[in-house]
Amino acid sequence: MKTVHSFYKYLFLFFSLGLLAGCAATKPVESVALSSPIYWNAPDRVSALLIYFDQLRLLSSVELARETERARKSYAKDKSIFYQLQYALTLSVPGGDNRHAQQLLEPLIKEAGQSERALHALAAMVYTGLAERQRLESALQIQTRRADDLESKLEALKEIEKKMMQRERVIKEKP
């Protein structure tokens, strides 16, 4: 089971790097400036979304909140796959609303037809990454609780040892 997770982790990394390498090999077709501090310069929509996500990571929490609201409004006006994925990306930045992002991505993964295939593949990749992040966060919480339990047990054992040593001293002091 662990090797299967490792395989998927490496597969995810491979596809991510492949997408990024493909972006670097092409010439930019257009440059679109948004009202926010994010600028797009990409040859296609998938590349634009990858660059967009890369720039989202660099925003402060206030700027990210503004950009998330802007993406939400864009998606509310135009329910296209592109804006749905854009909004999900703003929510998927670490510290964002991963569950909401997954809810936005689920329909894209389920319908995965021939149209907009690259966007559906990107949605599946982001969804998989979010699911893995959620699994790891859950495992971390479990391990943290376990470590806390072990620490409290160790403290209890130390206290027992301390009391035993005090009793031994009392016994040795009595004639």
N, C-alpha and C positions, 0 to 999 in steps of 0.2 A: 504494500500500500504506500509505503514511504517512497519507494522508487517511482511509483506512478505519479505522485505529487511532484517529485523532483523532475521527472520527464516533462510534465506540463509546465513547470516553472521555467525550465530551459527552453521549451518550445515557445512559450510566451515571450521570453527574452529574445529568442532568435527572430521571431516575427517582428517584434518591436524594432530591433536593430535593422532588420531588412527594410522595414518601412522608412526608417530614418535615413538609411543609406540611399534608398531610392529617391528620397526627397533631395538629398545633396547632389545627386547626379543630374538633376534636371534644371533647366533655366526657368526663372520666374516669368510668368505670363502677365500677372497683374499685381498691383500693390493697392490694397484697400486700407484706408485709415478709418478706425472707428472713433466714436466720441470719447472712448476711454483711452488710456495710455497704451493700448495693445494695437500693434500694426501687423497686418498680414501681407505676406509676399510669397505666394505659392502658385505652382502651376495647376493644381487641381484642388478639389474640395477636401479630399482626405489629407493631403499635404497641408492645406490651410488649417485644418482642425488640429493636426499634430503640432504645428508651429504655435497655434493658439494655446494649446495646452501647455506647451513649454513656457510660453510667456505668462500664463496664469500662475505658474508655480512661483514666479518672481514677484508677484504683487503683494503689497501689504494686506492685512486683514480688511482694512477699510476699503481699499481699492478693489479687492476681491469681492466684497459684499456688493459694491456698486456694479461691478461687471456681472455678477450673478443676477442681480435685479435686471440689468439691461438685457441679458440673455433670456431671462424669463419672459420679459415683455416682447422680445423678438419672437420667441416661440408662441406666445399667446396670439400674436398678430398673424403669424404664418406657421401653421402646424406641419411644416415640411420635415423630412428626415434630417436634413442638415441642421436646422435650428433646434430640433429635438436633441440631436447628438451634441450640439454646441452647449445647450443648457445642461445636459448631463455631465459634460466635461467640467463645467464650472462647479458643479456640485461634487465631483469626484476628486477634487484637489484635496490632499491630506488636510483633515480638520473640517472638511465639508460634510454635507448630508449624503453619505454613501447610500443609504436605503432609498432615498428619493431618486438618486441617480440610477440605481438599479431598476427601480420601477419605471423610469423613463426608457431605459434600455431594453427591458424585457419584450415589449411589442416588436422592436426592431429585430431582435434575435429570433423570435417566433415566426415572423413573416419572411425573413431572409430569402426573398425571391431573386430573380435575375436582374430586376431593375435596381439601380443603386447598390450593386453587389459590394463594391469597395466600402461604402458607408456602413453596410450591414456587417461586413467583416471587422471594421474598426469598432463598431458597437459591441460585437461579440468579444473582441479582445479587451476592451475597457471593462465590460461586464465581468469577464473572467478575472481580471486583475482586482476588481472590487470584491468579488466573492472570495478570492484568495486573501486579500487584506482583512476582510471580515473574519475569515477562519483563523488567521494568525492573531488578530486582536483578541478573539475569544480564547484561543490557546494561551495567550499571554496572561489574560485575566485568571484563567484556571491555574497556571503555574505560579502567578503572584499570590493567589489565595493559598496554594499549597505551601509555598515558601513561608508565608506568614504563619500558617498552622505549625510548620516544623520549627519555626523560630520560637513560637510560644511554648511548644513542647520542650525545646532545648532549655528555655528559661525556667520551666517548671522542674526539669531535671537538675539544673544548677541549684535551684532553691532547695530541692530535696537533699542534694549532696552537701550543701551548706549546713542544713539542719543536722544531718548525720555527723558531720565533723564537729559541730557544737556539742552534740550528745556525747561523742567520744571524749572530748575535752572535759566535760562535766564528770564522766565516769572515771577518767584518769586522775582528776583532782580529788575525788573522794577516796578516803583511805579504806 
